[in-house]
Amino acid sequence: KEGLYLAVLETAYEDLRAREAELDIDVEKPLEGLLALQRFTFDYFEKNPRFEGLLRNENLLQGKFVAQSRMVTETAFPLRRTIERLIESGQRQGLFGPDLDPVQLYVTIAALSRFHLANGYSLSVTLDTDMATAEWRKARLGHALALLKGYLTAGASGPK
């Protein structure tokens, strides 16, 4: 059973990483590239609720199975490198502020993309807002993009 679970988990991560790799990201357009990654991640989590469920379950298990998989770590390397290159390009062009960390940035992108899904039922009741509607989710994506853009460009020196 555990081997089957690990295989399912790895397949889910492989799908995510393969689709990320299909993004047409131009390193010379770093803001557009990171906003595209935000849009993709937001959309991916919404369209793949089983992956979201696997993540919740794996975190309940304190990462027991994902820690056994070299594939999960290895397939994330190209994404991390792309984010690093986008940050470097944005800073070189004077578009991004200093001290941006690629890991922190991706965790932020993931959080903006899945917190409302992982906690949607309780938040919808607590805040008397239906977070499952297309209208609310569209507004949420707009909010996430605005936050990311503001964070990236805070303290920027201006285009060079």
C-alpha positions in Angstrom: 0.0 0.0 0.0 2.7 2.5 0.9 4.5 1.8 -2.4 1.3 2.6 -4.3 0.7 5.8 -2.3 4.3 6.9 -3.0 3.8 6.2 -6.8 0.6 8.2 -6.8 2.3 11.1 -5.0 5.3 11.0 -7.4 3.0 10.9 -10.4 1.1 13.9 -9.2 4.3 15.9 -8.7 5.6 14.8 -12.1 2.4 16.1 -13.7 2.7 19.5 -11.9 6.4 19.9 -12.9 5.8 18.8 -16.5 3.1 21.4 -16.9 5.2 24.1 -15.3 7.9 23.2 -17.8 5.5 24.0 -20.6 5.2 27.6 -19.5 6.8 30.0 -22.0 8.8 32.1 -19.6 11.1 34.7 -21.0 13.8 35.5 -18.4 14.2 38.9 -19.9 10.6 39.7 -18.9 10.9 38.7 -15.3 7.8 40.3 -13.9 5.6 38.8 -16.6 7.3 35.4 -16.0 6.6 35.4 -12.3 3.1 36.6 -12.8 2.6 33.8 -15.3 3.9 31.3 -12.8 1.4 32.7 -10.2 -1.5 32.3 -12.7 -0.4 28.8 -13.6 0.0 27.7 -10.0 -3.4 29.2 -9.0 -5.1 27.5 -11.9 -3.3 24.2 -11.4 -4.4 23.8 -7.8 -8.0 24.8 -8.6 -8.2 22.3 -11.5 -6.5 19.5 -9.6 -8.2 19.1 -6.3 -6.8 15.6 -5.8 -3.3 17.0 -5.8 -4.4 19.5 -3.2 -5.8 16.6 -1.2 -2.5 14.6 -1.6 -0.6 17.6 -0.2 -2.9 18.0 2.8 -2.6 14.3 3.5 1.2 14.3 3.1 1.5 17.2 5.5 -0.7 15.4 8.0 1.8 12.6 7.7 4.6 15.2 8.3 6.1 14.6 4.8 6.8 10.9 5.5 6.5 9.8 1.9 7.6 12.9 0.0 10.8 12.7 2.1 11.4 9.2 0.6 11.3 10.5 -3.0 14.4 11.9 -4.7 12.2 12.5 -7.8 10.1 15.2 -6.0 13.3 17.2 -5.1 15.0 16.6 -8.4 12.0 17.7 -10.5 11.7 20.9 -8.5 15.2 22.0 -9.4 14.4 23.5 -12.8 11.6 25.5 -11.3 13.9 26.8 -8.6 16.5 27.7 -11.1 14.0 29.5 -13.3 12.8 31.5 -10.3 16.4 32.4 -9.5 17.1 33.5 -13.0 13.9 35.6 -13.1 14.8 37.3 -9.8 18.4 38.0 -11.1 17.0 39.4 -14.4 14.5 41.6 -12.6 17.1 43.0 -10.2 19.6 43.6 -13.0 16.9 45.5 -14.9 16.0 47.5 -11.8 12.4 46.1 -11.8 12.7 44.1 -8.6 13.8 45.1 -5.1 16.8 43.5 -3.3 16.9 40.4 -1.1 14.3 38.3 -2.9 14.7 34.6 -2.0 13.5 32.1 -4.6 12.3 29.6 -2.0 10.3 32.2 -0.1 8.9 33.5 -3.3 7.7 30.0 -4.5 6.2 29.3 -1.0 4.3 32.6 -1.3 3.1 31.7 -4.8 1.9 28.3 -3.6 0.2 29.9 -0.5 -1.6 32.5 -2.6 -2.7 29.6 -4.8 -4.0 27.1 -2.3 -4.8 28.5 1.1 -8.3 29.4 0.0 -8.8 25.9 -1.4 -7.4 24.1 1.6 -9.5 26.2 4.0 -12.3 27.3 1.8 -15.2 25.6 3.6 -14.4 26.9 7.0 -13.4 30.4 5.7 -16.6 30.6 3.6 -18.7 30.0 6.7 -16.6 32.2 9.0 -16.4 35.1 6.6 -19.9 34.6 5.1 -18.4 34.6 1.7 -18.7 31.7 -0.9 -15.1 31.2 -1.9 -16.1 28.5 -4.4 -17.8 30.9 -6.8 -16.0 31.7 -10.1 -16.4 35.4 -9.4 -14.7 35.2 -6.0 -11.9 33.0 -7.4 -11.3 35.5 -10.2 -11.1 38.3 -7.7 -8.8 36.2 -5.5 -6.4 35.6 -8.5 -6.4 39.4 -9.2 -5.6 40.0 -5.5 -2.8 37.4 -5.6 -1.3 38.9 -8.7 -1.4 42.4 -7.2 0.3 41.3 -4.0 3.0 39.4 -5.9 3.7 42.4 -8.2 3.8 44.8 -5.2 6.2 42.5 -3.3 8.5 42.0 -6.2 8.8 45.6 -7.2 9.0 47.1 -3.6 12.3 48.9 -3.3 13.1 48.6 -7.0 15.6 51.1 -8.4 13.6 51.6 -11.6 14.3 50.3 -15.2 17.9 50.5 -16.2 
